[in-house]
């Protein structure tokens, strides 16, 4: 609830490219990730929420994808199996987690930037609520907006939901 998805949308908008979103638990098999990666267009942004929950076998596919924009896939089976390099279009990976320590070191080390988002403070939440209330043509006493801000758990999404309920 810190704005990770929103930040990815902003990056996508600023880069004038598409955003493809998924989550770590949704990528069950290596083939799921291969499918996602191979369908990305040049400079697309792949946003993986809860990236720390990727299975280790799935995570390993990201290593060469991030570094070399290619992935190794196995074609055939048993003794006829062979490794084939599948080229990928250049993309940007945004991984979001609330548990950075749960992310494996090899994956964490491959990210160019590791950013930490903090919760909003009460003044920022109050300002967000005040701005959104005026956009909705709702007018409350400041005390009411302060109560909503305090009950929002420092999260704009919850604050906006409470504002609409009130």
C-alpha positions in Angstrom: 0.0 0.0 0.0 2.9 2.3 -0.5 2.3 3.1 -4.2 4.5 0.4 -5.9 2.0 -0.3 -8.7 1.3 3.4 -9.1 5.0 4.1 -9.3 5.3 1.5 -12.0 2.4 3.1 -13.9 4.2 6.5 -13.7 7.4 5.0 -15.0 5.5 3.4 -17.9 3.8 6.7 -18.7 7.0 8.7 -18.6 8.8 6.1 -20.8 5.7 6.1 -23.1 5.6 2.3 -23.1 3.3 -0.5 -22.0 3.2 -1.9 -18.5 2.6 -5.6 -18.0 1.7 -6.5 -14.5 1.8 -9.9 -12.7 2.7 -11.2 -9.3 5.3 -13.7 -8.0 2.7 -16.2 -6.8 0.9 -16.1 -10.2 4.0 -17.3 -12.0 3.9 -21.0 -11.1 6.1 -22.6 -13.7 9.1 -21.6 -15.8 7.0 -21.7 -18.9 4.7 -19.1 -17.4 7.6 -16.6 -17.1 8.9 -17.6 -20.5 5.5 -16.8 -22.0 5.4 -13.4 -20.3 8.9 -12.5 -21.3 8.6 -13.6 -24.9 5.5 -11.5 -25.4 7.0 -8.2 -24.2 7.6 -5.5 -26.8 10.7 -3.4 -26.9 11.1 -1.2 -23.8 7.9 -2.6 -22.1 7.9 -2.6 -18.4 7.3 -5.9 -16.6 6.0 -5.3 -13.1 6.2 -8.3 -10.7 4.5 -7.6 -7.4 5.6 -9.8 -4.5 8.7 -10.8 -6.5 10.2 -12.4 -3.4 7.6 -15.2 -3.8 8.9 -16.4 -7.1 10.0 -20.0 -7.0 13.8 -20.4 -7.3 13.6 -22.3 -10.6 11.4 -19.5 -12.1 13.6 -16.8 -10.6 16.7 -18.2 -12.3 15.2 -17.5 -15.7 15.2 -13.8 -14.9 19.0 -13.8 -14.5 19.9 -14.0 -18.2 16.7 -12.2 -19.2 17.8 -9.2 -17.1 21.5 -9.2 -18.1 21.5 -10.4 -21.7 17.9 -10.1 -22.9 17.8 -13.8 -23.7 16.6 -17.0 -22.0 17.7 -20.6 -22.3 14.8 -23.0 -23.0 15.0 -26.7 -23.3 13.6 -28.2 -26.5 12.9 -31.9 -26.7 13.1 -34.4 -23.9 15.3 -37.1 -22.4 18.5 -37.7 -24.5 17.2 -35.5 -27.4 16.8 -32.4 -25.3 18.9 -29.4 -26.2 19.3 -25.9 -24.9 18.2 -23.1 -27.2 18.8 -19.4 -26.6 15.6 -17.4 -27.1 16.3 -13.7 -27.7 14.1 -11.2 -25.9 13.3 -7.6 -26.7 14.9 -5.1 -24.3 12.6 -4.5 -21.3 12.6 -2.9 -17.9 11.8 -5.1 -14.9 10.3 -3.6 -11.8 10.1 -5.9 -8.9 8.1 -5.0 -5.8 8.3 -6.5 -2.4 7.6 -5.6 1.2 10.2 -8.1 2.3 13.5 -7.2 0.6 15.4 -9.7 2.8 13.3 -12.5 1.4 14.6 -11.8 -2.1 17.6 -13.9 -3.1 20.9 -12.1 -3.3 21.6 -13.1 -6.9 18.3 -11.6 -8.0 18.6 -8.5 -5.8 22.1 -7.9 -7.1 20.9 -7.7 -10.7 18.7 -4.7 -10.1 20.2 -1.4 -11.0 18.2 0.5 -8.4 16.8 -0.7 -5.1 14.4 1.9 -3.7 12.6 1.8 -0.4 9.2 3.5 -0.1 8.0 4.7 3.2 4.4 5.1 4.4 2.8 8.5 3.9 2.8 10.8 6.9 -0.5 12.2 8.3 0.0 15.6 6.6 0.4 14.0 3.2 -2.7 11.8 3.7 -4.7 14.8 4.8 -3.6 16.8 1.7 -4.6 13.8 -0.5 -8.0 13.5 1.2 -8.6 17.3 1.0 -7.7 17.4 -2.8 -9.9 14.4 -3.6 -12.8 15.7 -1.5 -12.7 19.0 -3.5 -12.6 17.0 -6.8 -15.7 15.1 -5.7 -17.4 18.4 -4.6 -17.4 17.2 -1.0 -16.7 19.7 1.7 -16.0 18.7 5.3 -14.6 20.3 8.3 -10.9 19.8 8.8 -11.5 17.7 11.8 -13.4 15.2 9.7 -10.6 15.0 7.2 -8.1 14.5 10.0 -10.1 11.6 11.4 -10.3 10.0 8.0 -6.5 10.5 7.6 -5.8 8.9 11.0 -8.0 5.9 10.2 -6.4 5.3 6.7 -3.4 3.4 8.0 -1.3 5.9 6.1 -2.5 4.6 2.8 -4.1 6.8 0.1 -6.2 4.0 -1.3 -7.8 3.4 2.1 -8.2 7.1 2.7 -10.0 7.6 -0.6 -12.3 4.7 0.1 -13.1 6.1 3.6 -13.7 9.5 2.1 -16.3 8.1 -0.4 -18.0 6.1 2.4 -18.2 9.2 4.6 
